[in-house]
Amino acid sequence: MADYANPKTPPDTPPVIDPDVDAKTAAEMERDGETEGEPLGHRTDDSEIDSERPDDAGENSRRAMRSAPLLPPD
């Protein structure tokens, strides 16, 4: 069966992973607070995320204004 998403790569060929780029040692993972299988940059402390979250009311109003249709004045 042909791989229609990428016709040049046979479907039974595993992806090539560059160990110099993708691999982290256990010491690096421990230093960065990551565990195996956890995405890079994953945070488990919600307080860090909350402190960086934009004001929801302000963001929602800006989003509403961008999506609102422009009506002629009455």
C-alpha positions in Angstrom: 0.0 0.0 0.0 1.4 3.4 -0.9 1.9 6.2 1.7 -0.1 9.0 0.2 0.9 11.6 2.8 4.6 11.2 1.9 5.0 9.1 -1.3 8.8 9.2 -1.1 9.0 7.4 2.2 7.9 3.7 2.4 5.3 3.2 5.1 7.4 0.6 7.0 10.4 3.0 7.4 10.6 4.4 11.0 11.2 8.1 11.3 14.8 9.2 11.5 15.7 10.7 14.8 18.9 12.7 15.2 20.2 11.7 18.7 22.3 14.8 18.9 19.1 17.0 18.7 16.3 15.0 20.3 18.0 13.0 23.1 18.4 14.3 26.6 20.4 12.6 29.3 18.8 11.7 32.5 20.8 14.4 34.2 19.5 17.1 31.8 15.9 15.9 32.2 16.3 16.0 36.0 17.8 19.5 35.9 14.9 20.7 33.7 12.3 19.1 35.8 11.1 16.7 33.1 10.2 13.1 33.2 10.4 10.6 30.4 7.5 10.9 28.0 6.6 14.4 29.3 6.6 17.1 26.5 9.4 19.6 26.7 8.3 22.8 28.4 5.5 21.1 30.3 4.7 22.8 33.6 3.0 21.0 36.5 2.7 24.1 38.7 -0.5 26.0 37.8 0.6 29.1 39.7 3.3 29.7 37.0 0.8 29.4 34.3 -1.7 31.6 36.0 0.8 34.4 36.4 1.5 34.4 32.7 -2.1 34.1 31.5 -3.5 37.3 29.9 -6.5 39.0 31.4 -9.3 36.8 30.1 -11.9 39.6 30.0 -9.6 41.9 28.0 -8.7 39.1 25.5 -12.3 38.1 25.1 -13.5 41.6 24.4 -10.7 42.1 21.8 -11.6 38.8 20.2 -15.3 39.8 20.1 -14.4 43.1 18.5 -12.3 41.4 15.8 -15.1 39.0 14.9 -18.0 41.5 15.1 -19.5 42.5 11.8 -19.1 46.1 10.8 -22.5 47.7 10.6 -23.3 51.1 9.0 -24.3 53.8 11.6 -28.1 54.2 12.1 
